[in-house]
Amino acid sequence: MKEYLSYILQESGTLTTEDIIIRILAATALSIAVYLSYWYTHAGTTYSKKFNVSLVTLTILTGTVMTVIGNNIALSLGMVGALSIVRFRTAIKDSRDTTYIFWAIIIGICCGVGDYLVASVGSVVVFLVLLVLGRVRNENRILLIIRSARNQCTNAEGIVFEYFKGKALLKVKNTTPNMIELIYEMPRKVYALTYKKETDIVDRLYSLEGMEYVNIVAQSDEITG
């Protein structure tokens, strides 16, 4: 029993200064791959310079923690308990950001315990996958918003059906005693059908009496903040 407790409570100061430096530098070097991948795959308002820098520092910090913990079970349990009180409330703008967070943490763990080959091979594979698929985007959707006199509802719906061949999905229909608002959603390629018509759909809709406004809004998977 004493031997078992002695094993659990043994200190993790068995690493040399050279080993510690190599592990931290390896985590730093591999974090550059995370940085470059995030920079390449994110564009527009989804790209955050601060978040990208945070990925690099997260990798280094994780590697540092794992170097300290080593094989010390007691220290690892204490570290888990200490970290369990931390609450992260930063909003994730893009679902892919979660992948990068896990990638950074895993690199740090692997380098912290000296598994450089695992960290390198895993990083290369993830980097190549994100290089090929990282630019994939949800297809932008078009919203057609029509507000007109209520007695023109049937005519407005008829024009929309004529232009989009029934492929525009009616999402919202708001009414008042005198006015009506229609909101249609459609893929961009469906909206492109209007280009084949001699008269623009906006002009056709405004030709109706009592038409208040026609708005066309493009939705994307980018989130501003």
C-alpha positions as CSV (number, residue, x, y, z in Angstrom):
1,M,0.0,0.0,0.0
2,K,2.8,2.4,0.9
3,E,4.5,1.6,-2.4
4,Y,1.3,2.3,-4.3
5,L,0.7,5.7,-2.6
6,S,4.4,6.5,-3.2
7,Y,3.8,5.8,-6.9
8,I,0.7,8.0,-7.1
9,L,2.3,10.9,-5.2
10,Q,5.6,10.8,-7.0
11,E,6.7,14.1,-8.5
12,S,7.0,14.6,-12.2
13,G,10.3,16.4,-12.2
14,T,12.1,13.7,-14.2
15,L,12.3,15.7,-17.4
16,T,15.5,17.5,-18.3
17,T,15.5,21.2,-19.4
18,E,16.2,20.0,-22.9
19,D,13.2,17.7,-22.9
20,I,10.9,20.5,-21.7
21,I,12.2,23.0,-24.3
22,I,11.8,20.4,-27.1
23,R,8.2,19.7,-26.1
24,I,7.2,23.3,-25.9
25,L,8.9,24.2,-29.2
26,A,7.2,21.2,-30.9
27,A,3.8,22.4,-29.7
28,T,4.7,25.9,-31.0
29,A,5.8,24.6,-34.4
30,L,2.7,22.5,-34.9
31,S,0.5,25.3,-33.8
32,I,1.6,27.2,-36.9
33,A,-0.2,24.6,-39.0
34,V,-3.4,25.3,-37.0
35,Y,-2.9,29.0,-37.6
36,L,-2.3,28.7,-41.3
37,S,-5.3,26.3,-41.8
38,Y,-7.7,28.5,-39.9
39,W,-6.5,31.6,-41.8
40,Y,-7.0,29.8,-45.2
41,T,-10.4,28.1,-44.5
42,H,-12.0,31.2,-42.9
43,A,-12.9,34.2,-45.0
44,G,-14.9,37.3,-44.6
45,T,-16.6,38.1,-41.3
46,T,-16.1,34.5,-40.0
47,Y,-12.3,35.1,-39.7
48,S,-11.1,36.3,-36.3
49,K,-7.4,37.3,-35.9
50,K,-7.8,37.2,-32.1
51,F,-9.3,33.7,-32.2
52,N,-6.6,32.5,-34.5
53,V,-3.8,33.7,-32.2
54,S,-5.7,32.2,-29.3
55,L,-5.5,28.8,-31.0
56,V,-1.7,29.1,-31.1
57,T,-1.4,30.0,-27.5
58,L,-3.9,27.3,-26.5
59,T,-1.7,24.7,-28.2
60,I,1.4,25.9,-26.3
61,L,-0.4,26.2,-23.0
62,T,-1.9,22.7,-23.3
63,G,1.6,21.3,-24.1
64,T,3.0,23.1,-21.1
65,V,0.3,21.7,-18.8
66,M,0.9,18.2,-20.1
67,T,4.6,18.6,-19.6
68,V,4.0,19.5,-16.0
69,I,1.6,16.7,-15.3
70,G,3.6,14.0,-17.0
71,N,2.7,10.6,-15.4
72,N,1.8,12.1,-12.0
73,I,-1.7,10.9,-11.3
74,A,-2.2,13.0,-8.2
75,L,-1.2,16.2,-10.1
76,S,-3.4,15.3,-13.1
77,L,-6.5,14.9,-10.9
78,G,-5.7,18.2,-9.2
79,M,-5.4,19.9,-12.6
80,V,-8.7,18.4,-13.7
81,G,-10.4,19.7,-10.6
82,A,-8.9,23.2,-11.0
83,L,-9.9,23.4,-14.6
84,S,-13.4,22.2,-13.9
85,I,-14.3,25.5,-12.3
86,V,-13.5,27.4,-15.4
87,R,-16.4,28.5,-17.5
88,F,-15.9,29.4,-21.2
89,R,-18.7,31.7,-22.5
90,T,-17.2,32.8,-25.8
91,A,-19.7,32.4,-28.6
92,I,-18.6,30.2,-31.4
93,K,-19.2,31.9,-34.7
94,D,-18.6,29.0,-36.9
95,S,-19.1,25.3,-36.1
96,R,-15.7,24.6,-37.6
97,D,-14.1,26.6,-34.8
98,T,-14.8,23.7,-32.4
99,T,-12.7,21.5,-34.6
100,Y,-9.8,23.9,-34.4
101,I,-10.1,24.1,-30.6
102,F,-9.9,20.3,-30.3
103,W,-7.0,20.2,-32.8
104,A,-5.0,22.7,-30.8
105,I,-5.7,20.9,-27.5
106,I,-4.7,17.5,-29.0
107,I,-1.5,18.8,-30.4
108,G,-0.6,20.2,-27.0
109,I,-1.4,16.9,-25.3
110,C,0.6,14.9,-27.8
111,C,3.6,17.2,-27.6
112,G,3.3,17.5,-23.8
113,V,3.8,13.7,-23.4
114,G,6.4,13.5,-26.1
115,D,4.4,11.8,-28.9
116,Y,5.7,14.0,-31.6
117,L,5.0,11.4,-34.4
118,V,1.3,11.2,-33.5
119,A,1.0,14.9,-33.3
120,S,2.8,15.4,-36.6
121,V,0.9,12.7,-38.6
122,G,-2.5,13.7,-37.2
123,S,-1.8,17.4,-37.9
124,V,-0.8,16.7,-41.5
125,V,-3.9,14.6,-42.1
126,V,-6.2,17.2,-40.6
127,F,-4.4,20.0,-42.4
128,L,-4.9,18.3,-45.8
129,V,-8.6,17.5,-45.1
130,L,-9.3,21.1,-44.1
131,L,-7.3,22.3,-47.0
132,V,-9.5,20.5,-49.4
133,L,-12.9,20.8,-47.6
134,G,-12.4,23.8,-45.5
135,R,-13.7,26.2,-48.0
136,V,-17.1,24.4,-48.3
137,R,-19.9,26.8,-47.6
138,N,-23.6,26.4,-47.2
139,E,-25.4,27.6,-50.3
140,N,-26.5,31.1,-49.9
141,R,-30.3,31.5,-49.7
142,I,-32.4,34.3,-51.1
143,L,-35.3,35.8,-49.2
144,L,-38.0,37.6,-51.2
145,I,-40.0,39.9,-48.9
146,I,-43.2,41.4,-50.3
147,R,-45.6,43.8,-48.6
148,S,-48.7,44.9,-50.4
149,A,-52.3,45.6,-50.0
150,R,-54.2,42.6,-48.8
151,N,-56.4,42.4,-51.8
152,Q,-53.3,41.8,-54.0
153,C,-52.2,38.7,-52.1
154,T,-53.4,36.3,-54.8
155,N,-51.8,38.3,-57.6
156,A,-48.5,38.6,-55.8
157,E,-48.4,34.8,-55.1
158,G,-49.3,34.2,-58.7
159,I,-46.4,36.2,-60.0
160,V,-43.9,34.5,-57.6
161,F,-45.2,31.1,-58.8
162,E,-44.9,32.1,-62.4
163,Y,-41.3,33.2,-62.0
164,F,-40.0,30.4,-59.8
165,K,-42.2,27.5,-61.0
166,G,-43.3,26.7,-57.4
167,K,-39.7,26.3,-56.2
168,A,-39.9,29.3,-53.9
169,L,-40.9,28.2,-50.4
170,L,-43.4,30.5,-48.5
171,K,-41.9,30.8,-45.0
172,V,-44.0,33.6,-43.5
173,K,-47.3,35.1,-44.2
174,N,-48.2,38.1,-42.0
175,T,-51.5,39.9,-42.3
176,T,-53.3,42.9,-41.0
177,P,-56.8,44.1,-41.9
178,N,-55.4,46.1,-44.9
179,M,-51.8,44.8,-45.6
180,I,-50.1,41.5,-46.1
181,E,-46.4,40.5,-46.0
182,L,-45.1,37.4,-47.8
183,I,-41.6,36.0,-47.2
184,Y,-40.3,33.4,-49.6
185,E,-37.1,31.5,-49.3
186,M,-35.2,29.9,-52.2
187,P,-31.7,28.8,-53.2
188,R,-29.7,31.3,-55.3
189,K,-29.9,29.0,-58.3
190,V,-33.7,29.2,-58.2
191,Y,-33.6,33.0,-58.0
192,A,-31.4,32.9,-61.1
193,L,-34.5,31.7,-63.0
194,T,-35.7,35.3,-63.0
195,Y,-32.8,36.3,-65.2
196,K,-34.4,34.4,-68.1
197,K,-37.5,36.6,-67.9
198,E,-37.9,39.7,-70.0
199,T,-39.4,41.7,-67.1
200,D,-37.7,41.7,-63.7
201,I,-39.9,40.2,-61.0
202,V,-39.5,43.4,-58.9
203,D,-41.0,45.4,-61.8
204,R,-43.8,43.0,-62.1
205,L,-44.6,43.1,-58.4
206,Y,-44.5,46.9,-58.3
207,S,-47.0,47.0,-61.2
208,L,-49.6,45.8,-58.8
209,E,-51.7,48.5,-57.1
210,G,-51.1,48.9,-53.4
211,M,-47.6,47.3,-53.5
212,E,-45.6,48.9,-50.6
213,Y,-42.2,47.3,-51.0
214,V,-40.3,44.4,-52.4
215,N,-37.0,43.4,-50.6
216,I,-34.5,40.8,-51.8
217,V,-32.1,39.6,-49.0
218,A,-29.2,37.2,-49.4
219,Q,-28.6,34.9,-46.4
220,S,-25.2,33.3,-45.8
221,D,-23.6,31.2,-43.1
222,E,-21.3,34.1,-42.0
223,I,-22.1,35.7,-38.7
224,T,-21.0,39.1,-37.8
225,G,-20.1,40.0,-34.3
